[in-house]
Amino acid sequence: MTDPDPFAEGERAARDNIPAEANPYTDGSDEHALWAAGHEKVAGAIQARESEGS
């Protein structure tokens, strides 16, 4: 089994409506930044879709 991909984990968390504050990695680490980037990518796309519908 391979190591978890923090970026993919962040994307999955956003899809599951897990808040960005739930980032499991140490603040300031590369993994924290990757998780946050993945979360923001998906969360931003979800927000854009929701705003188009209103």
PDB file with SEQRES, HELIX, SHEET and CRYST1 records, atoms N, CA, C and O in Angstrom:
SEQRES   1 A   54  MET THR ASP PRO ASP PRO PHE ALA GLU GLY GLU ARG ALA          
SEQRES   2 A   54  ALA ARG ASP ASN ILE PRO ALA GLU ALA ASN PRO TYR THR          
SEQRES   3 A   54  ASP GLY SER ASP GLU HIS ALA LEU TRP ALA ALA GLY HIS          
SEQRES   4 A   54  GLU LYS VAL ALA GLY ALA ILE GLN ALA ARG GLU SER GLU          
SEQRES   5 A   54  GLY SER                                                      
HELIX    1 AA1 PRO A    6  ARG A   15  1                                  10    
HELIX    2 AA2 ALA A   20  ALA A   22  5                                   3    
HELIX    3 AA3 ASP A   30  GLU A   52  1                                  23    
CRYST1    1.000    1.000    1.000  90.00  90.00  90.00 P 1           1          
ATOM      1  N   MET A   1       0.849  -1.199   0.000  1.00  0.00           N  
ATOM      2  CA  MET A   1       0.000   0.000   0.000  1.00  0.00           C  
ATOM      3  C   MET A   1       0.880   1.243   0.000  1.00  0.00           C  
ATOM      4  O   MET A   1       1.921   1.273   0.656  1.00  0.00           O  
ATOM      5  N   THR A   2       0.468   2.246  -0.723  1.00  0.00           N  
ATOM      6  CA  THR A   2       1.261   3.461  -0.836  1.00  0.00           C  
ATOM      7  C   THR A   2       0.889   4.444   0.276  1.00  0.00           C  
ATOM      8  O   THR A   2      -0.159   4.322   0.911  1.00  0.00           O  
ATOM      9  N   ASP A   3       1.762   5.407   0.493  1.00  0.00           N  
ATOM     10  CA  ASP A   3       1.476   6.451   1.478  1.00  0.00           C  
ATOM     11  C   ASP A   3       0.283   7.267   1.007  1.00  0.00           C  
ATOM     12  O   ASP A   3       0.071   7.420  -0.196  1.00  0.00           O  
ATOM     13  N   PRO A   4      -0.497   7.791   1.943  1.00  0.00           N  
ATOM     14  CA  PRO A   4      -1.637   8.616   1.541  1.00  0.00           C  
ATOM     15  C   PRO A   4      -1.168   9.901   0.856  1.00  0.00           C  
ATOM     16  O   PRO A   4      -0.125  10.458   1.199  1.00  0.00           O  
ATOM     17  N   ASP A   5      -1.943  10.350  -0.099  1.00  0.00           N  
ATOM     18  CA  ASP A   5      -1.649  11.586  -0.814  1.00  0.00           C  
ATOM     19  C   ASP A   5      -2.422  12.720  -0.137  1.00  0.00           C  
ATOM     20  O   ASP A   5      -3.649  12.762  -0.228  1.00  0.00           O  
ATOM     21  N   PRO A   6      -1.725  13.641   0.541  1.00  0.00           N  
ATOM     22  CA  PRO A   6      -2.421  14.714   1.254  1.00  0.00           C  
ATOM     23  C   PRO A   6      -3.338  15.546   0.365  1.00  0.00           C  
ATOM     24  O   PRO A   6      -4.408  15.969   0.802  1.00  0.00           O  
ATOM     25  N   PHE A   7      -2.925  15.783  -0.882  1.00  0.00           N  
ATOM     26  CA  PHE A   7      -3.760  16.558  -1.803  1.00  0.00           C  
ATOM     27  C   PHE A   7      -5.074  15.834  -2.050  1.00  0.00           C  
ATOM     28  O   PHE A   7      -6.145  16.435  -1.967  1.00  0.00           O  
ATOM     29  N   ALA A   8      -4.993  14.532  -2.356  1.00  0.00           N  
ATOM     30  CA  ALA A   8      -6.195  13.728  -2.610  1.00  0.00           C  
ATOM     31  C   ALA A   8      -7.049  13.624  -1.350  1.00  0.00           C  
ATOM     32  O   ALA A   8      -8.277  13.636  -1.431  1.00  0.00           O  
ATOM     33  N   GLU A   9      -6.411  13.523  -0.192  1.00  0.00           N  
ATOM     34  CA  GLU A   9      -7.169  13.473   1.062  1.00  0.00           C  
ATOM     35  C   GLU A   9      -7.942  14.771   1.277  1.00  0.00           C  
ATOM     36  O   GLU A   9      -9.088  14.743   1.725  1.00  0.00           O  
ATOM     37  N   GLY A  10      -7.325  15.904   0.962  1.00  0.00           N  
ATOM     38  CA  GLY A  10      -7.999  17.197   1.091  1.00  0.00           C  
ATOM     39  C   GLY A  10      -9.179  17.308   0.141  1.00  0.00           C  
ATOM     40  O   GLY A  10     -10.233  17.826   0.513  1.00  0.00           O  
ATOM     41  N   GLU A  11      -9.006  16.818  -1.096  1.00  0.00           N  
ATOM     42  CA  GLU A  11     -10.114  16.814  -2.058  1.00  0.00           C  
ATOM     43  C   GLU A  11     -11.273  15.972  -1.525  1.00  0.00           C  
ATOM     44  O   GLU A  11     -12.429  16.390  -1.574  1.00  0.00           O  
ATOM     45  N   ARG A  12     -10.951  14.790  -1.019  1.00  0.00           N  
ATOM     46  CA  ARG A  12     -11.980  13.880  -0.506  1.00  0.00           C  
ATOM     47  C   ARG A  12     -12.699  14.509   0.697  1.00  0.00           C  
ATOM     48  O   ARG A  12     -13.918  14.392   0.827  1.00  0.00           O  
ATOM     49  N   ALA A  13     -11.943  15.170   1.566  1.00  0.00           N  
ATOM     50  CA  ALA A  13     -12.541  15.813   2.737  1.00  0.00           C  
ATOM     51  C   ALA A  13     -13.539  16.890   2.320  1.00  0.00           C  
ATOM     52  O   ALA A  13     -14.617  16.998   2.905  1.00  0.00           O  
ATOM     53  N   ALA A  14     -13.188  17.680   1.319  1.00  0.00           N  
ATOM     54  CA  ALA A  14     -14.094  18.729   0.854  1.00  0.00           C  
ATOM     55  C   ALA A  14     -15.370  18.122   0.279  1.00  0.00           C  
ATOM     56  O   ALA A  14     -16.465  18.632   0.517  1.00  0.00           O  
ATOM     57  N   ARG A  15     -15.231  17.028  -0.481  1.00  0.00           N  
ATOM     58  CA  ARG A  15     -16.414  16.361  -1.033  1.00  0.00           C  
ATOM     59  C   ARG A  15     -17.317  15.815   0.071  1.00  0.00           C  
ATOM     60  O   ARG A  15     -18.535  15.737  -0.091  1.00  0.00           O  
ATOM     61  N   ASP A  16     -16.706  15.438   1.193  1.00  0.00           N  
ATOM     62  CA  ASP A  16     -17.460  14.885   2.335  1.00  0.00           C  
ATOM     63  C   ASP A  16     -17.910  15.969   3.303  1.00  0.00           C  
ATOM     64  O   ASP A  16     -18.351  15.668   4.412  1.00  0.00           O  
ATOM     65  N   ASN A  17     -17.803  17.233   2.891  1.00  0.00           N  
ATOM     66  CA  ASN A  17     -18.210  18.380   3.712  1.00  0.00           C  
ATOM     67  C   ASN A  17     -17.451  18.477   5.026  1.00  0.00           C  
ATOM     68  O   ASN A  17     -17.996  18.949   6.024  1.00  0.00           O  
ATOM     69  N   ILE A  18     -16.201  18.035   5.033  1.00  0.00           N  
ATOM     70  CA  ILE A  18     -15.339  18.181   6.202  1.00  0.00           C  
ATOM     71  C   ILE A  18     -14.686  19.560   6.099  1.00  0.00           C  
ATOM     72  O   ILE A  18     -14.105  19.882   5.062  1.00  0.00           O  
ATOM     73  N   PRO A  19     -14.768  20.379   7.150  1.00  0.00           N  
ATOM     74  CA  PRO A  19     -14.235  21.741   7.058  1.00  0.00           C  
ATOM     75  C   PRO A  19     -12.709  21.772   6.933  1.00  0.00           C  
ATOM     76  O   PRO A  19     -12.018  20.848   7.363  1.00  0.00           O  
ATOM     77  N   ALA A  20     -12.206  22.842   6.340  1.00  0.00           N  
ATOM     78  CA  ALA A  20     -10.764  23.003   6.152  1.00  0.00           C  
ATOM     79  C   ALA A  20     -10.018  22.994   7.487  1.00  0.00           C  
ATOM     80  O   ALA A  20      -8.851  22.606   7.546  1.00  0.00           O  
ATOM     81  N   GLU A  21     -10.687  23.419   8.548  1.00  0.00           N  
ATOM     82  CA  GLU A  21     -10.060  23.457   9.871  1.00  0.00           C  
ATOM     83  C   GLU A  21      -9.740  22.055  10.391  1.00  0.00           C  
ATOM     84  O   GLU A  21      -8.998  21.911  11.363  1.00  0.00           O  
ATOM     85  N   ALA A  22     -10.287  21.032   9.757  1.00  0.00           N  
ATOM     86  CA  ALA A  22     -10.057  19.651  10.186  1.00  0.00           C  
ATOM     87  C   ALA A  22      -8.786  19.059   9.579  1.00  0.00           C  
ATOM     88  O   ALA A  22      -8.544  17.859   9.711  1.00  0.00           O  
ATOM     89  N   ASN A  23      -7.980  19.872   8.924  1.00  0.00           N  
ATOM     90  CA  ASN A  23      -6.725  19.407   8.317  1.00  0.00           C  
ATOM     91  C   ASN A  23      -5.923  18.641   9.371  1.00  0.00           C  
ATOM     92  O   ASN A  23      -5.574  19.203  10.410  1.00  0.00           O  
ATOM     93  N   PRO A  24      -5.627  17.353   9.110  1.00  0.00           N  
ATOM     94  CA  PRO A  24      -4.968  16.530  10.125  1.00  0.00           C  
ATOM     95  C   PRO A  24      -3.453  16.714  10.215  1.00  0.00           C  
ATOM     96  O   PRO A  24      -2.816  16.158  11.109  1.00  0.00           O  
ATOM     97  N   TYR A  25      -2.881  17.479   9.310  1.00  0.00           N  
ATOM     98  CA  TYR A  25      -1.427  17.615   9.270  1.00  0.00           C  
ATOM     99  C   TYR A  25      -0.954  18.824  10.067  1.00  0.00           C  
ATOM    100  O   TYR A  25      -1.703  19.776  10.282  1.00  0.00           O  
ATOM    101  N   THR A  26       0.300  18.768  10.500  1.00  0.00           N  
ATOM    102  CA  THR A  26       0.889  19.839  11.289  1.00  0.00           C  
ATOM    103  C   THR A  26       0.946  21.128  10.490  1.00  0.00           C  
ATOM    104  O   THR A  26       1.440  21.151   9.363  1.00  0.00           O  
ATOM    105  N   ASP A  27       0.437  22.198  11.081  1.00  0.00           N  
ATOM    106  CA  ASP A  27       0.435  23.506  10.419  1.00  0.00           C  
ATOM    107  C   ASP A  27       1.864  23.881  10.040  1.00  0.00           C  
ATOM    108  O   ASP A  27       2.773  23.782  10.864  1.00  0.00           O  
ATOM    109  N   GLY A  28       2.060  24.305   8.818  1.00  0.00           N  
ATOM    110  CA  GLY A  28       3.377  24.689   8.328  1.00  0.00           C  
ATOM    111  C   GLY A  28       4.096  23.581   7.585  1.00  0.00           C  
ATOM    112  O   GLY A  28       5.122  23.830   6.951  1.00  0.00           O  
ATOM    113  N   SER A  29       3.578  22.356   7.650  1.00  0.00           N  
ATOM    114  CA  SER A  29       4.231  21.244   6.948  1.00  0.00           C  
ATOM    115  C   SER A  29       3.806  21.223   5.478  1.00  0.00           C  
ATOM    116  O   SER A  29       2.788  21.802   5.099  1.00  0.00           O  
ATOM    117  N   ASP A  30       4.609  20.547   4.671  1.00  0.00           N  
ATOM    118  CA  ASP A  30       4.264  20.393   3.250  1.00  0.00           C  
ATOM    119  C   ASP A  30       2.940  19.658   3.100  1.00  0.00           C  
ATOM    120  O   ASP A  30       2.124  20.002   2.245  1.00  0.00           O  
ATOM    121  N   GLU A  31       2.730  18.643   3.937  1.00  0.00           N  
ATOM    122  CA  GLU A  31       1.492  17.869   3.861  1.00  0.00           C  
ATOM    123  C   GLU A  31       0.279  18.741   4.175  1.00  0.00           C  
ATOM    124  O   GLU A  31      -0.766  18.610   3.538  1.00  0.00           O  
ATOM    125  N   HIS A  32       0.420  19.633   5.160  1.00  0.00           N  
ATOM    126  CA  HIS A  32      -0.674  20.547   5.533  1.00  0.00           C  
ATOM    127  C   HIS A  32      -1.034  21.424   4.333  1.00  0.00           C  
ATOM    128  O   HIS A  32      -2.211  21.615   4.024  1.00  0.00           O  
ATOM    129  N   ALA A  33      -0.018  21.952   3.666  1.00  0.00           N  
ATOM    130  CA  ALA A  33      -0.248  22.818   2.511  1.00  0.00           C  
ATOM    131  C   ALA A  33      -0.901  22.046   1.365  1.00  0.00           C  
ATOM    132  O   ALA A  33      -1.807  22.561   0.709  1.00  0.00           O  
ATOM    133  N   LEU A  34      -0.451  20.827   1.122  1.00  0.00           N  
ATOM    134  CA  LEU A  34      -1.035  20.016   0.053  1.00  0.00           C  
ATOM    135  C   LEU A  34      -2.485  19.666   0.359  1.00  0.00           C  
ATOM    136  O   LEU A  34      -3.341  19.746  -0.523  1.00  0.00           O  
ATOM    137  N   TRP A  35      -2.772  19.279   1.605  1.00  0.00           N  
ATOM    138  CA  TRP A  35      -4.151  18.943   2.005  1.00  0.00           C  
ATOM    139  C   TRP A  35      -5.038  20.169   1.815  1.00  0.00           C  
ATOM    140  O   TRP A  35      -6.137  20.068   1.271  1.00  0.00           O  
ATOM    141  N   ALA A  36      -4.557  21.326   2.266  1.00  0.00           N  
ATOM    142  CA  ALA A  36      -5.337  22.561   2.140  1.00  0.00           C  
ATOM    143  C   ALA A  36      -5.586  22.912   0.675  1.00  0.00           C  
ATOM    144  O   ALA A  36      -6.677  23.359   0.320  1.00  0.00           O  
ATOM    145  N   ALA A  37      -4.586  22.712  -0.169  1.00  0.00           N  
ATOM    146  CA  ALA A  37      -4.743  23.013  -1.595  1.00  0.00           C  
ATOM    147  C   ALA A  37      -5.779  22.092  -2.229  1.00  0.00           C  
ATOM    148  O   ALA A  37      -6.605  22.545  -3.022  1.00  0.00           O  
ATOM    149  N   GLY A  38      -5.745  20.820  -1.892  1.00  0.00           N  
ATOM    150  CA  GLY A  38      -6.737  19.884  -2.422  1.00  0.00           C  
ATOM    151  C   GLY A  38      -8.135  20.225  -1.943  1.00  0.00           C  
ATOM    152  O   GLY A  38      -9.097  20.157  -2.708  1.00  0.00           O  
ATOM    153  N   HIS A  39      -8.243  20.589  -0.680  1.00  0.00           N  
ATOM    154  CA  HIS A  39      -9.541  20.962  -0.109  1.00  0.00           C  
ATOM    155  C   HIS A  39     -10.079  22.202  -0.809  1.00  0.00           C  
ATOM    156  O   HIS A  39     -11.251  22.249  -1.184  1.00  0.00           O  
ATOM    157  N   GLU A  40      -9.235  23.197  -0.982  1.00  0.00           N  
ATOM    158  CA  GLU A  40      -9.666  24.456  -1.601  1.00  0.00           C  
ATOM    159  C   GLU A  40     -10.089  24.245  -3.049  1.00  0.00           C  
ATOM    160  O   GLU A  40     -11.052  24.856  -3.511  1.00  0.00           O  
ATOM    161  N   LYS A  41      -9.370  23.380  -3.768  1.00  0.00           N  
ATOM    162  CA  LYS A  41      -9.714  23.107  -5.171  1.00  0.00           C  
ATOM    163  C   LYS A  41     -11.147  22.597  -5.276  1.00  0.00           C  
ATOM    164  O   LYS A  41     -11.928  23.097  -6.086  1.00  0.00           O  
ATOM    165  N   VAL A  42     -11.492  21.613  -4.467  1.00  0.00           N  
ATOM    166  CA  VAL A  42     -12.830  21.021  -4.528  1.00  0.00           C  
ATOM    167  C   VAL A  42     -13.864  21.953  -3.915  1.00  0.00           C  
ATOM    168  O   VAL A  42     -14.941  22.137  -4.481  1.00  0.00           O  
ATOM    169  N   ALA A  43     -13.553  22.541  -2.768  1.00  0.00           N  
ATOM    170  CA  ALA A  43     -14.513  23.428  -2.107  1.00  0.00           C  
ATOM    171  C   ALA A  43     -14.832  24.627  -2.998  1.00  0.00           C  
ATOM    172  O   ALA A  43     -15.982  25.061  -3.058  1.00  0.00           O  
ATOM    173  N   GLY A  44     -13.840  25.158  -3.679  1.00  0.00           N  
ATOM    174  CA  GLY A  44     -14.062  26.291  -4.579  1.00  0.00           C  
ATOM    175  C   GLY A  44     -14.957  25.906  -5.743  1.00  0.00           C  
ATOM    176  O   GLY A  44     -15.823  26.684  -6.144  1.00  0.00           O  
ATOM    177  N   ALA A  45     -14.759  24.715  -6.287  1.00  0.00           N  
ATOM    178  CA  ALA A  45     -15.596  24.246  -7.400  1.00  0.00           C  
ATOM    179  C   ALA A  45     -17.032  24.031  -6.927  1.00  0.00           C  
ATOM    180  O   ALA A  45     -17.978  24.353  -7.645  1.00  0.00           O  
ATOM    181  N   ILE A  46     -17.192  23.491  -5.729  1.00  0.00           N  
ATOM    182  CA  ILE A  46     -18.537  23.272  -5.187  1.00  0.00           C  
ATOM    183  C   ILE A  46     -19.237  24.610  -4.975  1.00  0.00           C  
ATOM    184  O   ILE A  46     -20.407  24.762  -5.325  1.00  0.00           O  
ATOM    185  N   GLN A  47     -18.532  25.571  -4.411  1.00  0.00           N  
ATOM    186  CA  GLN A  47     -19.118  26.903  -4.180  1.00  0.00           C  
ATOM    187  C   GLN A  47     -19.508  27.556  -5.499  1.00  0.00           C  
ATOM    188  O   GLN A  47     -20.567  28.178  -5.586  1.00  0.00           O  
ATOM    189  N   ALA A  48     -18.681  27.427  -6.518  1.00  0.00           N  
ATOM    190  CA  ALA A  48     -18.976  28.029  -7.813  1.00  0.00           C  
ATOM    191  C   ALA A  48     -20.248  27.432  -8.410  1.00  0.00           C  
ATOM    192  O   ALA A  48     -21.081  28.153  -8.958  1.00  0.00           O  
ATOM    193  N   ARG A  49     -20.391  26.115  -8.301  1.00  0.00           N  
ATOM    194  CA  ARG A  49     -21.595  25.458  -8.810  1.00  0.00           C  
ATOM    195  C   ARG A  49     -22.835  25.926  -8.051  1.00  0.00           C  
ATOM    196  O   ARG A  49     -23.879  26.178  -8.652  1.00  0.00           O  
ATOM    197  N   GLU A  50     -22.713  26.041  -6.726  1.00  0.00           N  
ATOM    198  CA  GLU A  50     -23.856  26.453  -5.916  1.00  0.00           C  
ATOM    199  C   GLU A  50     -24.257  27.889  -6.222  1.00  0.00           C  
ATOM    200  O   GLU A  50     -25.447  28.202  -6.251  1.00  0.00           O  
ATOM    201  N   SER A  51     -23.279  28.771  -6.453  1.00  0.00           N  
ATOM    202  CA  SER A  51     -23.609  30.173  -6.728  1.00  0.00           C  
ATOM    203  C   SER A  51     -24.239  30.339  -8.115  1.00  0.00           C  
ATOM    204  O   SER A  51     -25.025  31.261  -8.330  1.00  0.00           O  
ATOM    205  N   GLU A  52     -23.898  29.456  -9.051  1.00  0.00           N  
ATOM    206  CA  GLU A  52     -24.505  29.519 -10.384  1.00  0.00           C  
ATOM    207  C   GLU A  52     -25.996  29.201 -10.320  1.00  0.00           C  
ATOM    208  O   GLU A  52     -26.778  29.713 -11.120  1.00  0.00           O  
ATOM    209  N   GLY A  53     -26.383  28.363  -9.376  1.00  0.00           N  
ATOM    210  CA  GLY A  53     -27.771  27.953  -9.278  1.00  0.00           C  
ATOM    211  C   GLY A  53     -28.665  28.931  -8.547  1.00  0.00           C  
ATOM    212  O   GLY A  53     -29.881  28.743  -8.520  1.00  0.00           O  
ATOM    213  N   SER A  54     -28.094  29.982  -7.948  1.00  0.00           N  
ATOM    214  CA  SER A  54     -28.937  30.910  -7.198  1.00  0.00           C  
ATOM    215  C   SER A  54     -29.192  32.209  -7.922  1.00  0.00           C  
ATOM    216  O   SER A  54     -29.889  33.079  -7.400  1.00  0.00           O  
TER     217      SER A  54                                                      
END                                                                             
